[in-house]
Amino acid sequence: MQDQEMVDRKPWYMAKGWLTASAVFIGALAAAGVYLVVTQDAQPGGAVTASSPSPAVPKVSSSPAEGDSVCGLEAGDQTVPESAPATSWDLVGKVAAPSVEGSGPGVVDDDGFRYCFAHSPTGALVAAATQLPMSANESTAKQWMDKSVADSPERDEELQAMTDPARVKDFVAAGTARGVPQLRAFRFISYDQTSAVVDLVVEYPDGMVAIPSEMTWQDGDWRYQPPASGRLAADTVRTLDGYVEWSGVS
């Protein structure tokens, strides 16, 4: 029998302040107010575990049909990465943020906020990994909500609420309550030119979880798409078998 841990709160689409009441992308919640199921030993037919082989992902060879990058980055290579890209890492607060030449971020603001990623699989990967440090820092969390979360009425409501600095502080504190998260590995679940789903392995002081991170191409950039079901399954990870190791902090 698989053991599960569930965060008991309303789904985001039923709750006001859907990204505030608990945690953000980090904390293995990826969106506050979303039900979280942490699976320790998934049964066949359940959530994918760390030791399972990676799902087949199409290797797109053509250029994207539409949608220019908001900062002019070229789409570039459309091959889904099966190894870690050459990456430079910077600490944003205490969380490592990746940069990959040609894939993004194309813009780094003075406050450390990063956005604009190539319309490519590697661009989607770097964008997904960047959600971690951007949502975990008080100086970047509001911009993350504005520029890196897919449009919705709930997102707009929360963005308005975050004009209050106390709201931002509570938002970040809830997401980092488990400790400082660091990226450890990834694997692609699916990719096409409008969306990507990437499993990100995130390590906390008490262990690792794999978070399925859906990104959607919107307004010239990759944006995080909270789960429409209001439920986000996250696997407990004991081994990185089946994943591509990718980390900026040892």
C-alpha positions as CSV (number, residue, x, y, z in Angstrom):
1,M,0.0,0.0,0.0
2,Q,1.4,3.4,-0.9
3,D,1.7,6.0,1.8
4,Q,0.4,9.5,1.0
5,E,0.6,12.9,2.7
6,M,-2.1,15.4,1.8
7,V,-2.2,19.1,2.5
8,D,-5.7,19.8,3.7
9,R,-6.9,23.0,2.0
10,K,-9.3,24.0,-0.8
11,P,-8.2,23.7,-4.4
12,W,-6.9,26.9,-5.9
13,Y,-9.9,27.4,-8.1
14,M,-12.3,27.3,-5.0
15,A,-10.2,29.5,-2.7
16,K,-9.5,33.2,-2.6
17,G,-5.8,34.1,-2.7
18,W,-5.1,30.8,-4.3
19,L,-1.3,31.3,-4.3
20,T,-1.0,32.7,-0.8
21,A,-2.6,30.6,1.9
22,S,0.1,28.1,2.0
23,A,3.1,27.6,-0.4
24,V,4.2,28.5,-3.9
25,F,5.9,26.6,-6.6
26,I,8.5,25.5,-4.0
27,G,7.8,23.3,-1.0
28,A,6.6,20.6,-3.4
29,L,3.3,22.5,-3.7
30,A,3.9,24.5,-6.9
31,A,0.8,26.6,-6.1
32,A,-0.7,27.6,-2.8
33,G,-4.1,26.2,-2.1
34,V,-3.5,23.2,-4.3
35,Y,-3.9,19.8,-2.7
36,L,-0.6,18.1,-2.5
37,V,-0.2,14.3,-2.5
38,V,3.3,13.1,-1.6
39,T,3.7,9.5,-2.8
40,Q,6.4,7.4,-1.1
41,D,5.9,4.1,-2.9
42,A,3.8,4.5,-6.0
43,Q,1.9,1.4,-7.2
44,P,1.6,0.5,-10.9
45,G,-0.6,2.9,-12.7
46,G,0.0,5.6,-10.1
47,A,2.5,8.5,-10.1
48,V,5.8,7.9,-11.9
49,T,8.6,7.1,-9.5
50,A,12.3,8.0,-9.7
51,S,13.4,4.5,-10.7
52,S,10.8,4.3,-13.6
53,P,12.2,4.7,-17.2
54,S,11.6,8.2,-18.7
55,P,8.5,8.4,-20.9
56,A,9.1,8.7,-24.6
57,V,9.4,12.4,-25.6
58,P,9.3,13.5,-29.3
59,K,12.5,15.1,-30.5
60,V,11.1,18.1,-32.3
61,S,13.4,19.2,-35.2
62,S,11.4,22.0,-36.8
63,S,11.2,25.6,-35.6
64,P,8.3,26.8,-33.6
65,A,5.3,27.6,-35.8
66,E,4.4,30.8,-34.0
67,G,5.3,33.0,-31.0
68,D,8.5,35.1,-30.9
69,S,10.4,35.4,-27.6
70,V,9.5,38.5,-25.6
71,C,13.2,39.6,-25.6
72,G,14.2,38.4,-29.1
73,L,15.9,35.1,-28.2
74,E,16.0,32.8,-31.1
75,A,14.2,29.5,-30.8
76,G,17.3,27.5,-31.5
77,D,17.7,23.7,-31.1
78,Q,14.4,21.9,-30.8
79,T,15.8,18.7,-29.5
80,V,14.6,17.6,-26.1
81,P,17.7,17.5,-23.8
82,E,18.8,14.0,-22.6
83,S,21.8,15.4,-20.7
84,A,22.4,18.5,-18.6
85,P,23.0,21.6,-20.7
86,A,26.1,23.7,-20.1
87,T,24.9,25.9,-17.3
88,S,26.1,28.8,-15.2
89,W,24.5,29.2,-11.8
90,D,23.8,32.2,-9.6
91,L,22.4,32.4,-6.1
92,V,19.2,34.3,-5.9
93,G,18.8,34.6,-2.1
94,K,19.9,31.1,-1.1
95,V,18.5,29.2,-4.1
96,A,20.6,28.5,-7.2
97,A,19.2,29.8,-10.5
98,P,20.4,28.4,-13.9
99,S,21.5,30.3,-17.0
100,V,22.0,28.6,-20.4
101,E,23.5,30.5,-23.3
102,G,20.9,31.0,-26.0
103,S,18.1,29.5,-23.9
104,G,17.7,32.0,-21.1
105,P,17.1,33.9,-19.1
106,G,17.3,36.6,-21.7
107,V,16.6,39.3,-19.2
108,V,17.9,39.7,-15.6
109,D,16.5,42.7,-13.8
110,D,18.3,44.7,-11.2
111,D,16.3,43.0,-8.4
112,G,17.4,39.6,-9.7
113,F,14.2,38.7,-11.5
114,R,14.8,36.5,-14.5
115,Y,12.6,35.9,-17.5
116,C,12.5,35.5,-21.2
117,F,13.4,32.0,-22.3
118,A,13.9,30.5,-25.8
119,H,10.9,28.8,-27.5
120,S,12.6,25.4,-27.3
121,P,12.7,22.4,-25.0
122,T,15.9,23.7,-23.3
123,G,14.2,27.1,-22.9
124,A,11.3,25.4,-21.2
125,L,13.6,23.4,-18.9
126,V,15.5,26.5,-17.8
127,A,12.2,28.4,-17.3
128,A,10.8,25.6,-15.2
129,A,13.9,25.4,-13.0
130,T,13.9,29.2,-12.6
131,Q,10.5,29.2,-10.9
132,L,12.1,27.8,-7.9
133,P,14.4,30.7,-7.0
134,M,12.0,33.4,-8.3
135,S,9.1,32.3,-6.1
136,A,11.3,31.8,-3.1
137,N,12.6,35.4,-2.8
138,E,10.7,38.4,-1.5
139,S,12.4,40.7,-4.1
140,T,11.2,38.7,-7.1
141,A,8.0,36.9,-6.0
142,K,5.6,39.6,-7.2
143,Q,7.3,39.8,-10.6
144,W,7.2,36.0,-10.8
145,M,3.5,36.1,-10.3
146,D,3.1,38.8,-12.9
147,K,5.4,37.6,-15.6
148,S,5.9,33.8,-15.0
149,V,2.5,32.4,-14.0
150,A,0.0,31.7,-16.7
151,D,-2.9,34.1,-16.9
152,S,-6.1,33.4,-14.9
153,P,-8.5,35.5,-12.8
154,E,-7.1,33.8,-9.7
155,R,-3.6,34.9,-10.7
156,D,-4.8,38.5,-11.2
157,E,-6.5,38.6,-7.8
158,E,-3.3,37.3,-6.1
159,L,-1.2,39.8,-8.0
160,Q,-3.3,42.6,-6.8
161,A,-3.1,41.4,-3.2
162,M,0.7,41.3,-3.5
163,T,0.9,45.0,-3.7
164,D,1.0,44.7,0.1
165,P,4.6,43.8,1.1
166,A,3.3,41.8,4.1
167,R,1.4,39.6,1.6
168,V,4.6,38.9,-0.3
169,K,6.5,38.2,2.9
170,D,3.9,35.6,4.0
171,F,3.8,34.1,0.5
172,V,7.5,33.4,0.5
173,A,7.6,32.3,4.1
174,A,4.9,29.7,3.5
175,G,6.8,28.3,0.5
176,T,10.1,28.0,2.3
177,A,8.8,26.6,5.6
178,R,10.3,23.2,4.8
179,G,13.7,24.7,4.3
180,V,15.8,26.0,1.5
181,P,15.1,24.0,-1.7
182,Q,17.7,23.2,-4.4
183,L,17.3,21.7,-7.8
184,R,19.0,18.3,-8.2
185,A,17.7,16.7,-11.4
186,F,15.1,16.7,-14.2
187,R,13.4,14.6,-16.8
188,F,11.0,15.5,-19.5
189,I,7.5,14.0,-19.4
190,S,6.2,15.7,-22.6
191,Y,7.0,18.5,-24.9
192,D,5.4,20.3,-27.8
193,Q,5.7,23.9,-29.1
194,T,2.9,25.2,-26.8
195,S,3.5,23.3,-23.6
196,A,6.1,21.2,-21.7
197,V,5.9,19.0,-18.6
198,V,9.2,18.5,-16.7
199,D,9.7,16.5,-13.5
200,L,12.0,18.5,-11.3
201,V,13.7,16.8,-8.4
202,V,14.0,19.3,-5.5
203,E,16.0,18.6,-2.4
204,Y,15.1,19.8,1.1
205,P,16.9,19.3,4.3
206,D,14.7,16.3,5.0
207,G,14.8,14.6,1.6
208,M,14.0,14.9,-2.1
209,V,10.7,15.1,-4.1
210,A,9.9,15.1,-7.8
211,I,7.5,17.9,-8.8
212,P,5.7,17.7,-12.1
213,S,6.1,21.2,-13.6
214,E,3.9,22.2,-16.5
215,M,5.0,25.2,-18.6
216,T,2.9,26.9,-21.2
217,W,4.1,29.3,-24.0
218,Q,2.2,32.5,-23.5
219,D,3.0,36.1,-24.5
220,G,6.4,35.2,-25.8
221,D,7.7,33.3,-22.8
222,W,7.4,30.1,-20.9
223,R,5.0,30.4,-17.9
224,Y,4.2,28.1,-15.1
225,Q,0.7,26.5,-15.4
226,P,-0.9,25.5,-12.1
227,P,-2.8,22.2,-12.3
228,A,-6.4,22.7,-13.3
229,S,-7.5,19.8,-11.2
230,G,-6.3,21.5,-8.0
231,R,-4.2,18.4,-7.1
232,L,-0.5,18.2,-7.5
233,A,1.2,14.8,-7.0
234,A,4.8,14.8,-5.9
235,D,6.9,11.6,-5.6
236,T,9.3,11.0,-2.8
237,V,12.7,10.4,-4.5
238,R,15.3,8.1,-3.0
239,T,17.5,7.7,-6.1
240,L,18.2,9.8,-9.2
241,D,18.0,6.8,-11.5
242,G,16.0,7.7,-14.5
243,Y,16.7,11.4,-14.1
244,V,19.4,13.8,-15.5
245,E,21.4,15.3,-12.7
246,W,21.5,19.1,-12.9
247,S,22.3,21.2,-9.9
248,G,24.2,24.4,-9.0
249,V,24.7,23.6,-5.3
250,S,26.6,20.6,-4.1
